Amino acid sequence: MTISVIIPTYNEEQNIVRLIESLKRHGDDESREIIVVDGGSSDDTARLAAAAGAVVVKAAVRQRSVQMNLGAEKAGGDVFYFVHADVVVEPDYMTDIFQSLSLGYESGCYRYRFNSNNLSLRINAFFTRFPFLWCRGGDQTLFVTKELFRNLGGFQEHYLIMEDYDIIERIKKKSSFRIMPREIVVSARKYDTNSYLRVQFANFLVFSLYFWGASQHRLTSLYKKLLKTDQ
């Protein structure tokens, strides 16, 4: 049983080496590969990732759904583990995933905490232990067996935003999903760049419109208007 760690990137030279080194340090090279799918970075992300030991794949477009599907196409593992570049992984991630599989789960994610002591962000993170969809998100990482991923058709590539919520919805209709009882560390940079209230408002509005059936174009345009982000 092998794991393919798939990392979509765009201008992540500040984070990518740290992440790859952590994945390698805490994992087993014989049962894990690391694939970085770069969406046309203008910095040294791709070069640094390759130097750190990852397989680097160049995507034709900067779009996470497309990048992650491309990574899955190139992957040789039995399990895909999708990780954002600014995440600090749980050291026992391979053990946790294999244990989840042995318990009969075909997919799952971690809880998280932010790299910040802000009380509001700590409250946000607390809710990631619950099974509600609004408590999920790509920052929590996602493992899914290759068989299930392919049966689902992967990420829907017309999704410019909310692709992680969509695939988790589809997973839960077909299979089992585990929230692993440990935490990864996610970046608070979006909150630092904007503000807690502004990010919460943007998330609430986009999440609500998504479930009301708003188009991807409308959701993406609204999100970009409300928040400053380079991702």
KESEDO-584916 format. One line per field, with one value per residue: x, y, z of N, C-alpha, C in turn. Coordinates in pm, 1 decimal. Example, Ala and Ser with C-alpha at 12.3 -4.5 7.8 and 13.67 -1.06 7.14 Angstrom:
2
n.u	[1319.0  1285.0] $
n.v	[-569.0  -225.0] $
n.w	[780.0  708.0] $
ca.u	[1230.0  1367.0] $
ca.v	[-450.0  -106.0] $
ca.w	[780.0  714.0] $
c.u	[1320.0  1290.0] $
c.v	[-330.0  3.0] $
c.w	[780.0  787.0] $
This chain:
231
n.u	[84.5  69.3  123.4  42.1  139.8  -5.0  45.3  -86.5  39.9  116.4  328.3  470.9  721.5  811.5  713.5  724.0  958.2  995.4  759.6  790.2  1025.8  938.6  736.0  895.6  1068.3  902.1  782.0  778.4  996.5  971.1  705.2  575.0  520.0  596.4  430.0  440.5  230.2  252.2  110.6  206.5  389.2  551.7  770.8  1034.6  920.4  877.6  1140.4  1265.1  1108.2  1164.8  1439.2  1423.2  1335.1  1086.6  855.5  795.3  529.4  408.4  129.8  -115.1  -284.9  -362.1  -530.1  -685.9  -850.5  -796.7  -517.2  -489.2  -620.4  -450.3  -218.6  -308.9  -341.3  -77.5  16.2  136.8  46.9  -162.1  -328.5  -439.6  -317.6  -406.7  -262.0  -226.3  16.5  92.7  50.2  123.2  212.2  76.6  298.6  266.3  127.8  121.4  88.8  -157.3  -328.2  -305.8  -406.6  -670.5  -762.6  -747.9  -952.7  -1166.7  -1229.7  -1245.4  -1166.8  -1079.8  -998.1  -804.5  -855.1  -796.1  -564.8  -487.5  -186.6  -168.2  -247.9  -483.0  -798.1  -1048.3  -983.6  -904.2  -1146.2  -1281.1  -1124.1  -1182.1  -1430.0  -1374.6  -1369.9  -1615.1  -1873.3  -2001.0  -2054.6  -1986.8  -1779.8  -1560.2  -1291.9  -1031.8  -789.8  -764.3  -645.4  -677.0  -737.0  -785.3  -881.4  -733.1  -904.1  -1165.8  -1149.3  -1120.5  -1356.0  -1533.3  -1472.1  -1283.6  -1182.8  -1413.8  -1355.0  -1459.0  -1499.4  -1401.2  -1375.6  -1451.3  -1413.6  -1322.4  -1525.3  -1725.0  -1624.6  -1608.8  -1876.8  -1970.3  -1820.2  -1924.9  -2176.3  -2129.1  -1945.7  -1733.9  -1620.5  -1366.7  -1293.0  -995.7  -866.8  -668.3  -461.0  -370.6  -159.5  -262.8  -223.7  -267.6  -265.5  -449.2  -630.3  -460.1  -393.8  -636.7  -906.5  -1043.3  -1327.5  -1394.7  -1306.7  -1464.7  -1719.4  -1702.7  -1660.9  -1900.1  -2091.6  -2016.9  -2027.4  -2300.2  -2421.5  -2318.0  -2455.8  -2704.8  -2693.4  -2544.0  -2346.3  -2014.7  -1859.3  -1980.5  -1939.6  -1659.1  -1589.0  -1711.6  -1574.9  -1314.1  -1354.7  -1421.0  -1204.4  -850.4  -611.7  -336.8  -357.6] $
n.v	[-118.7  210.8  567.9  860.3  1182.0  1479.2  1801.2  2102.5  2399.7  2752.9  3008.9  2948.4  2956.2  3020.2  2829.7  2567.2  2401.3  2355.9  2208.3  1978.2  1868.2  1808.1  1617.6  1414.1  1362.2  1260.4  1046.5  733.0  652.0  434.9  375.2  600.6  878.6  1207.6  1460.0  1758.9  1989.9  2242.3  2559.1  2745.5  2920.5  3231.0  3256.2  3075.5  2829.7  2576.7  2494.0  2479.8  2285.2  2057.9  2033.2  1970.0  1714.4  1636.3  1515.0  1714.0  1855.2  2034.4  2234.2  2334.9  2538.5  2767.2  2640.5  2483.8  2248.6  2138.3  2110.0  1927.6  1701.4  1645.2  1579.5  1344.8  1184.6  1141.4  1007.1  721.0  588.1  395.9  535.0  868.6  1171.5  1483.2  1795.3  2126.8  2380.4  2549.5  2422.9  2266.2  1949.6  1665.4  1472.8  1190.8  1124.7  922.9  685.4  743.2  757.8  497.3  356.4  450.9  344.2  72.9  59.4  68.9  302.1  495.2  745.3  1073.2  1337.2  1576.8  1738.0  2087.6  2344.4  2692.8  2873.6  3067.4  3250.4  3377.9  3426.9  3406.6  3259.1  3026.3  2935.1  2893.5  2680.5  2483.5  2380.1  2212.3  1950.3  1842.0  1674.9  1828.6  1972.1  2241.6  2270.1  2175.4  2179.0  2253.1  2311.8  2134.8  1910.6  1610.1  1270.4  1002.9  695.7  564.6  414.9  495.0  768.9  770.5  644.9  842.0  1026.7  1214.4  1554.7  1809.3  1978.3  2214.9  2359.7  2644.6  2728.1  2607.8  2339.9  2143.9  2111.2  2015.3  1762.2  1624.7  1616.8  1444.4  1216.6  1139.8  1053.5  814.2  664.6  603.2  845.7  983.3  1190.4  1251.8  1218.3  1416.5  1711.7  1922.0  2199.7  2505.6  2788.7  3126.7  3333.6  3445.3  3567.7  3746.9  3914.4  4024.5  4062.2  3920.2  3934.9  4012.6  3796.1  3592.7  3683.6  3678.3  3403.3  3297.1  3412.5  3320.3  3044.2  3010.5  3101.8  2913.2  2679.2  2758.8  2738.0  2911.4  3030.8  2922.5  3128.4  3356.3  3306.6  3302.3  3559.9  3720.0  3637.0  3721.4  3994.6  4051.2  3968.0  4003.5  3817.5  3613.2  3368.5] $
n.w	[0.0  -97.1  -68.3  -240.0  -217.4  -302.4  -412.8  -488.5  -630.9  -630.3  -659.6  -410.3  -287.1  -35.6  131.5  26.3  35.8  309.5  361.5  194.5  297.5  555.1  501.7  397.0  607.7  805.2  688.1  502.6  254.6  82.1  66.2  -15.0  -229.3  -350.2  -510.2  -676.7  -818.6  -1023.3  -1086.9  -1280.1  -1149.5  -1075.7  -926.7  -753.2  -696.3  -835.6  -906.5  -654.7  -532.1  -686.7  -632.9  -367.2  -373.2  -472.6  -721.5  -992.8  -1162.8  -1435.1  -1466.8  -1708.6  -1646.8  -1379.5  -1143.7  -888.1  -890.1  -1143.1  -1125.8  -911.7  -1011.5  -1225.0  -1087.0  -964.1  -1189.3  -1260.8  -1043.9  -864.3  -645.8  -413.1  -259.2  -250.2  -123.0  -64.0  -23.2  91.9  19.5  229.1  466.1  782.5  828.9  1006.1  1195.4  1203.1  971.9  772.0  916.8  1037.6  813.6  706.8  924.7  928.6  687.4  753.1  932.4  773.0  639.2  346.2  287.8  415.8  656.2  847.9  1168.1  1242.1  1349.5  1372.4  1283.1  1485.4  1779.6  1808.8  1953.5  1824.5  1595.7  1713.1  1809.9  1568.2  1471.1  1658.6  1583.7  1374.7  1440.5  1415.0  1213.8  1017.6  692.6  654.2  823.8  701.2  451.7  212.6  336.7  543.1  450.6  252.1  229.8  3.5  -139.2  -437.1  -597.8  -516.7  -572.3  -850.4  -924.9  -857.3  -1043.7  -991.5  -904.5  -995.7  -1282.4  -1376.5  -1156.7  -1000.3  -749.2  -419.8  -474.2  -303.2  -111.1  -275.5  -364.4  -123.2  -49.0  -250.4  -195.2  55.0  -15.1  -132.1  11.8  302.5  541.5  730.3  1008.0  1123.8  1453.7  1519.9  1485.3  1212.9  1120.4  1000.4  781.1  886.4  711.5  534.5  702.9  825.4  614.8  543.9  742.7  1043.4  1060.8  800.2  643.5  751.2  682.9  401.8  360.8  465.1  295.5  36.7  77.1  136.2  -103.8  -276.1  -201.3  -272.7  -537.1  -698.4  -975.7  -1070.9  -1172.9  -1059.4  -784.9  -766.7  -859.5  -664.2  -432.2  -487.0  -495.1  -233.5  -76.1  -27.7  -180.1  -278.4  -373.1] $
ca.u	[0.0  151.7  54.3  91.5  107.3  -22.7  47.6  -102.9  113.3  132.5  411.5  483.3  862.4  835.3  659.2  727.7  1070.5  962.9  658.0  846.5  1119.8  859.9  673.8  999.9  1123.6  806.6  722.4  861.0  1017.6  932.2  559.0  520.8  580.5  552.1  410.7  403.4  170.6  265.3  19.5  268.3  448.3  650.5  885.4  1117.2  850.1  901.6  1281.7  1292.5  1038.8  1241.6  1564.5  1392.1  1308.0  951.2  829.5  727.4  448.4  362.7  -9.1  -136.9  -361.4  -357.6  -663.9  -659.3  -918.6  -720.6  -385.0  -497.3  -651.6  -328.5  -132.7  -363.7  -311.5  64.6  49.0  143.6  5.5  -294.6  -404.8  -398.7  -325.2  -399.3  -210.7  -192.1  158.6  120.1  9.8  222.0  148.3  87.8  412.6  224.2  22.9  112.6  29.6  -298.5  -401.9  -312.6  -498.4  -805.7  -796.0  -769.0  -1081.9  -1271.6  -1255.7  -1180.9  -1129.1  -1087.1  -918.7  -768.5  -895.2  -681.8  -550.7  -414.0  -56.6  -199.9  -314.7  -605.1  -907.2  -1151.7  -935.4  -906.4  -1286.1  -1303.4  -1056.8  -1249.4  -1543.9  -1334.4  -1385.5  -1752.7  -1887.0  -2078.5  -1979.3  -1933.4  -1658.2  -1455.1  -1217.0  -909.5  -677.7  -756.2  -590.1  -777.3  -690.0  -890.4  -822.3  -731.9  -1024.2  -1280.7  -1127.9  -1148.4  -1499.4  -1601.8  -1433.3  -1192.0  -1238.4  -1482.7  -1261.3  -1522.6  -1504.2  -1294.0  -1378.5  -1537.1  -1395.6  -1302.4  -1657.0  -1797.4  -1581.3  -1645.4  -2019.9  -1986.8  -1763.2  -2015.2  -2292.0  -2089.8  -1849.3  -1709.3  -1531.4  -1321.9  -1221.0  -894.4  -866.5  -547.2  -467.3  -261.9  -150.2  -287.6  -179.4  -366.5  -225.5  -567.0  -685.3  -362.7  -400.7  -767.2  -942.2  -1124.1  -1468.6  -1408.4  -1294.1  -1583.8  -1832.0  -1681.7  -1683.9  -2042.5  -2166.3  -1984.7  -2079.4  -2445.8  -2454.1  -2282.4  -2565.0  -2822.6  -2674.4  -2478.9  -2246.8  -1875.3  -1812.6  -2029.9  -1873.4  -1519.2  -1584.2  -1747.4  -1467.5  -1201.0  -1390.4  -1428.6  -1080.3  -720.5  -538.7  -252.1  -371.6] $
ca.v	[0.0  331.1  696.9  969.1  1313.8  1567.8  1938.4  2206.0  2518.4  2874.9  3104.1  2900.4  2931.8  3039.0  2717.1  2435.0  2319.7  2313.4  2104.1  1855.8  1810.9  1750.4  1495.3  1312.4  1331.3  1184.9  937.5  622.8  672.2  318.1  366.7  734.1  967.5  1346.3  1522.1  1900.6  2030.7  2387.8  2629.0  2858.6  3014.7  3326.8  3251.3  2954.8  2714.9  2450.8  2456.7  2441.8  2158.1  1950.8  2019.9  1909.2  1572.6  1607.5  1508.9  1838.5  1850.4  2168.6  2239.9  2436.6  2647.7  2782.2  2606.5  2371.0  2126.7  2085.2  2071.0  1806.4  1590.5  1614.0  1507.7  1210.4  1111.1  1106.3  937.3  575.3  532.1  336.8  637.6  1004.9  1261.1  1619.1  1883.1  2262.3  2406.4  2625.8  2342.0  2189.2  1818.2  1582.1  1383.0  1052.1  1124.7  794.5  590.4  779.1  720.7  351.5  312.4  481.6  243.5  -55.0  69.3  64.7  433.5  514.0  886.2  1146.2  1459.2  1609.2  1864.1  2176.9  2466.7  2794.7  2914.9  3194.8  3235.4  3458.3  3351.2  3378.3  3151.5  2903.1  2891.2  2836.8  2551.5  2387.3  2319.0  2118.4  1812.5  1798.8  1619.2  1913.4  2009.7  2376.8  2261.2  2116.3  2269.2  2195.3  2330.6  2022.7  1801.6  1509.7  1145.2  925.9  586.2  584.4  353.2  581.3  894.7  748.8  616.7  971.1  1113.7  1316.7  1688.2  1862.9  2079.8  2344.4  2427.5  2739.7  2748.8  2511.3  2204.4  2051.8  2082.2  1933.8  1623.2  1562.5  1586.4  1326.7  1103.6  1097.1  986.0  683.5  590.7  644.1  960.4  994.4  1307.1  1192.9  1293.3  1493.7  1842.1  1980.6  2344.2  2578.2  2927.5  3232.3  3448.2  3509.6  3654.4  3853.7  4005.6  4090.4  4071.2  3803.4  3954.9  4017.5  3659.3  3517.5  3728.7  3625.5  3258.2  3272.3  3452.0  3229.3  2911.8  3015.3  3110.8  2783.5  2585.0  2808.1  2707.7  3019.8  2985.0  2932.8  3263.4  3451.1  3280.0  3343.8  3706.0  3774.6  3608.1  3808.8  4131.8  4065.1  3937.1  4013.3  3691.2  3585.4  3225.2] $
ca.w	[0.0  -107.5  -64.4  -324.6  -164.7  -416.8  -362.7  -590.6  -587.9  -709.3  -585.5  -272.7  -257.5  107.6  207.9  -35.0  81.8  445.8  356.0  136.9  394.2  664.0  450.7  382.4  739.4  885.8  611.1  455.5  111.5  4.4  53.8  -34.7  -327.9  -335.0  -640.6  -674.4  -946.0  -1020.5  -1176.6  -1349.4  -1053.8  -1126.3  -836.3  -762.8  -637.6  -907.6  -894.8  -516.1  -505.9  -750.3  -558.9  -237.6  -393.0  -521.2  -864.3  -1027.4  -1284.3  -1472.4  -1513.8  -1811.5  -1587.4  -1233.8  -1094.3  -799.4  -932.5  -1256.4  -1077.1  -830.0  -1101.8  -1299.8  -993.6  -947.7  -1312.6  -1260.8  -919.8  -868.7  -517.9  -393.0  -186.6  -279.8  -7.7  -116.9  82.5  50.7  41.8  351.7  581.0  858.5  837.1  1124.9  1174.9  1184.1  869.4  702.5  1011.5  1054.2  693.4  699.9  1029.6  882.1  586.2  821.0  1000.7  671.3  578.9  216.5  273.7  542.3  671.6  986.3  1229.5  1229.2  1429.6  1299.1  1337.6  1549.5  1908.7  1806.6  2014.2  1724.3  1509.4  1795.0  1812.1  1434.8  1461.3  1746.1  1515.6  1269.0  1488.3  1390.2  1078.9  928.1  574.0  668.2  905.6  618.7  365.4  159.8  428.6  637.0  372.1  216.5  172.8  -62.8  -215.3  -582.6  -655.9  -491.8  -644.3  -992.7  -938.4  -846.0  -1154.6  -942.3  -882.4  -1112.3  -1329.5  -1399.3  -1027.2  -976.8  -604.9  -349.5  -527.5  -192.2  -55.2  -373.1  -366.5  4.5  -61.4  -335.4  -121.9  161.9  -73.5  -183.1  91.8  440.1  554.3  869.9  1057.8  1211.8  1580.2  1544.7  1418.7  1136.6  1141.3  875.7  783.7  910.7  629.9  475.9  807.0  847.9  501.3  546.6  883.9  1081.1  1024.6  654.4  592.5  793.3  601.1  266.6  364.2  485.1  176.0  -73.7  113.8  121.4  -246.1  -335.4  -176.4  -344.0  -678.4  -774.2  -1072.5  -1030.8  -1207.4  -959.5  -657.8  -776.7  -869.9  -534.4  -337.9  -519.4  -458.9  -88.9  -7.4  -92.6  -169.5  -394.5  -400.9] $
c.u	[88.3  64.8  122.1  44.7  106.4  -41.5  28.2  -35.1  98.5  206.4  421.5  628.8  894.9  794.8  696.6  841.2  1044.1  863.7  715.8  942.0  1047.5  794.2  775.4  1053.5  1031.6  744.4  825.3  873.9  968.6  781.6  494.4  596.1  521.4  547.3  365.0  350.8  164.2  179.8  78.6  327.4  549.6  773.2  958.1  1050.6  888.9  1046.3  1315.3  1227.6  1116.2  1372.1  1542.8  1352.4  1169.3  952.4  749.2  658.0  399.4  220.2  -24.7  -210.3  -340.7  -499.8  -652.6  -725.9  -843.1  -584.6  -390.6  -534.5  -528.6  -230.7  -178.4  -337.3  -167.4  102.7  48.2  93.9  -133.4  -388.4  -350.4  -417.7  -299.9  -367.3  -181.6  -50.0  188.8  79.5  132.3  158.5  167.2  202.3  374.1  119.9  9.9  48.2  -119.7  -382.1  -414.6  -407.0  -643.0  -852.2  -825.8  -901.9  -1199.0  -1305.9  -1178.8  -1135.1  -1136.3  -998.1  -879.7  -853.4  -780.2  -679.0  -468.5  -277.2  -69.4  -269.9  -441.2  -723.5  -1014.7  -1110.3  -930.1  -1047.8  -1321.9  -1247.8  -1126.4  -1359.3  -1503.4  -1339.6  -1524.2  -1773.4  -1964.0  -1992.3  -1917.2  -1808.9  -1539.4  -1382.2  -1085.8  -789.3  -659.5  -686.5  -700.2  -707.1  -808.9  -824.0  -830.2  -859.3  -1146.5  -1268.7  -1163.7  -1295.5  -1582.3  -1573.4  -1341.7  -1261.6  -1307.9  -1406.9  -1326.4  -1536.7  -1380.1  -1275.9  -1471.8  -1521.6  -1376.8  -1435.6  -1735.1  -1754.5  -1614.2  -1794.0  -2040.6  -1929.9  -1863.2  -2140.1  -2259.8  -2010.6  -1836.7  -1605.7  -1496.6  -1254.7  -1121.0  -875.3  -732.6  -555.5  -345.4  -263.0  -167.6  -251.0  -295.3  -342.1  -343.3  -629.3  -591.1  -371.9  -529.4  -803.2  -1031.1  -1267.8  -1488.8  -1400.2  -1416.7  -1705.8  -1821.2  -1710.3  -1832.4  -2121.6  -2142.8  -2039.9  -2231.1  -2487.2  -2423.3  -2397.8  -2697.2  -2806.7  -2611.9  -2370.6  -2105.8  -1819.2  -1855.5  -1957.8  -1729.6  -1505.7  -1611.8  -1634.4  -1348.4  -1229.1  -1383.9  -1293.8  -957.8  -648.1  -456.1  -262.8  -491.4] $
c.v	[124.1  457.0  793.7  1100.6  1411.7  1711.4  2035.6  2334.0  2634.7  2974.8  3069.1  2875.0  2947.2  2917.2  2579.4  2346.4  2267.4  2198.2  1972.6  1788.4  1746.9  1620.3  1382.2  1268.1  1239.7  1066.9  834.7  633.3  555.7  308.6  503.7  806.6  1106.4  1410.9  1666.2  1937.0  2183.0  2453.8  2752.7  2962.4  3106.2  3332.5  3117.4  2829.0  2583.4  2404.3  2408.3  2308.4  2041.4  1926.1  1951.0  1762.2  1536.7  1588.6  1634.2  1823.8  1991.8  2160.1  2353.0  2557.8  2650.7  2762.7  2477.9  2241.4  2058.9  2033.9  1940.5  1684.4  1547.8  1537.3  1364.3  1123.6  1060.7  1016.1  785.5  508.1  471.3  434.8  773.7  1090.0  1402.7  1716.4  2020.9  2294.8  2476.1  2552.1  2283.3  2054.4  1753.7  1482.5  1237.4  1038.0  990.8  688.3  616.2  736.6  569.2  294.9  336.1  379.9  109.2  -58.2  72.7  197.7  446.2  658.2  953.6  1268.1  1472.9  1724.7  1961.5  2280.9  2564.0  2820.4  3054.0  3165.8  3318.5  3374.3  3313.9  3263.4  3018.7  2847.6  2828.3  2694.5  2444.0  2311.3  2219.4  1973.1  1756.2  1760.4  1706.1  1959.8  2148.3  2381.0  2205.3  2223.5  2206.9  2209.9  2212.3  1901.7  1698.3  1384.4  1071.2  814.3  616.0  530.3  442.4  710.9  879.3  716.6  745.0  1062.2  1226.2  1447.6  1734.9  1987.1  2211.6  2422.5  2514.5  2765.1  2643.2  2368.4  2100.6  2014.6  1988.9  1787.8  1552.8  1529.0  1457.2  1201.6  1049.8  1026.8  842.8  599.0  649.5  755.4  978.4  1128.1  1255.3  1280.3  1355.6  1620.9  1866.5  2131.1  2413.7  2725.1  3024.2  3352.1  3519.7  3607.5  3771.2  3959.4  4086.6  4121.6  3952.5  3819.6  3954.1  3877.0  3576.7  3555.2  3672.1  3476.3  3225.8  3300.7  3354.5  3089.7  2906.5  3016.9  2980.9  2684.7  2631.7  2792.8  2817.3  2963.8  3000.8  3072.3  3365.2  3432.4  3330.5  3495.2  3771.2  3756.5  3700.6  3954.0  4154.2  4050.6  3963.4  3881.8  3670.3  3438.6  3199.4] $
c.w	[0.0  -112.6  -159.5  -264.6  -282.3  -367.4  -478.7  -542.8  -685.5  -621.7  -437.1  -234.1  -108.3  190.1  155.3  14.7  222.9  445.2  303.9  234.7  511.3  621.5  440.4  518.0  818.7  811.9  569.3  303.8  26.6  -16.0  35.5  -145.8  -308.2  -473.7  -621.7  -813.0  -947.0  -1127.1  -1241.2  -1257.6  -1121.1  -1035.1  -853.5  -707.6  -705.0  -891.8  -754.3  -480.9  -564.9  -674.7  -424.4  -250.7  -439.3  -672.6  -898.1  -1162.3  -1311.7  -1527.4  -1613.9  -1756.8  -1437.3  -1182.0  -1014.3  -845.0  -1046.1  -1209.5  -997.5  -913.5  -1181.2  -1211.5  -974.2  -1070.6  -1313.3  -1143.1  -936.5  -742.6  -519.0  -324.9  -226.2  -154.0  -57.0  -3.9  24.3  95.2  173.3  479.2  651.4  887.6  974.2  1102.3  1146.5  1073.3  798.3  791.1  1027.2  933.4  683.3  806.0  987.6  778.6  651.9  896.7  902.0  606.9  448.2  194.9  410.0  542.5  818.2  1039.3  1204.2  1339.9  1347.2  1362.5  1398.3  1681.9  1918.7  1855.9  1912.4  1633.1  1585.4  1803.6  1677.1  1426.8  1545.3  1671.4  1407.1  1314.9  1458.2  1243.7  979.9  810.0  587.7  757.1  827.6  537.5  323.1  250.7  522.9  576.7  347.0  167.7  113.4  -142.1  -364.5  -645.2  -638.2  -571.0  -791.2  -1017.3  -933.2  -964.8  -1112.2  -909.0  -1010.6  -1161.3  -1368.6  -1268.5  -1011.4  -827.4  -545.8  -402.1  -417.4  -126.2  -147.5  -366.6  -234.9  7.0  -139.2  -269.4  -20.9  109.8  -114.5  -85.6  232.0  444.9  701.3  897.4  1160.5  1336.1  1617.7  1461.6  1331.6  1163.5  1006.6  893.1  807.3  819.8  565.3  574.3  835.3  738.6  501.4  692.1  914.5  1033.2  873.2  594.0  629.1  709.0  459.6  261.8  376.5  358.0  60.7  -46.1  93.5  -25.8  -319.3  -319.1  -237.6  -495.1  -761.2  -865.3  -1016.3  -1061.2  -1102.0  -825.9  -658.9  -780.9  -735.7  -434.3  -360.9  -485.5  -308.6  -18.6  -93.4  -71.3  -294.0  -434.6  -489.1] $
